[in-house]
Amino acid sequence: MKNIGPLFLSLALGASMAAETAHERGKRVVNEALQAVGGKAYLAMEDRVESGRAYSFYRQELQGLSIAKIYTRYVAPVAGKPCVSERQSFGKDESAGVLFNQEGAWEINFHGARPMEPKRVDNWREGTLRNIFYILRQRLDEPAMDFYSRGSDLYENLPVEIVDITDADGATVTVYFSTSTKLPVRQVFKRRNAEYQDFDTEETLFARYRDAGGGVKWPLSIRRQRNGDKIYEINSETVEINRNLGDDVFKLSPKLKILPPAK
């Protein structure tokens, strides 16, 4: 039998991939991404702590920077709901920040805890549900979840696979996965702007992946942009998982005064 040359193998591989439907290819790319971030270890991740510096921007100008810690804990997934608690703490003493859990959301400082305005809570919930890392951890098995490949392309000279992920409510996020590492590098979705009756383009960029423990990979650099303008960035120095974080992190302290909602 004659040796099968590399050209034949390349053509055979290309034909095999061409035989995939766009939906099959999209599902494959997303499953490869799940394996790249840790596979079973990633699905078993119960909580996470990101520590570093956070920056906020307005019209591309730096508005604030702070030492930041972001605490995250997952709960049993329910389709269409953000089943995660998150506490963002700022400053060396962590006395200020925000808390999102299944009961509500609050801004916290030395005065007490003030319920967050509904628009910000809705934005957080929508952003969480359409975040690729949350989707990989919590939403892959939701009924009617659809994965549609847009094919391959270049993003900033990096070969990528582009996939539209759409849930049962028709909400779509477009994710760019590195062809070489299989990891997410960019995601984009549109959010309705009620004030101007149009849509904002929400973009998040992921970079500097590191091992967070147990084979789980997480990006140390996360940057968010709205309509092309940078609005938030966190550069983590460390990321740790499965710290057995308790309820005291994700519930309001009984010592905190509950302030009236902002007018």
Buried (B, 14 or more C-beta within 10 A) or exposed (E): EEEEEEEEEEEEEEEEEEEEEBEBBBBBBBBBBBEBBBEEBBBBBEBBBBBBEBBBBEEEEEEEEBBBBBBBBBBEBEBBEBBBBBBBBBEEEBEBBBBBBEEEBBBBBEEBBBBBBEEBBEBBBBBBBBBBBBBBBBBBEBEEBBBBBBEBEEBEEBEBBBBBBBBEEEBBBBBBBBBEBBBBBBBBBBBEEEEEEEEBEBBBBBEEBEEBBEEBBBBBBBBBBBEEEBBBBBBBEEBBBBBEBEEEBBEBEEEBEEBEEEE
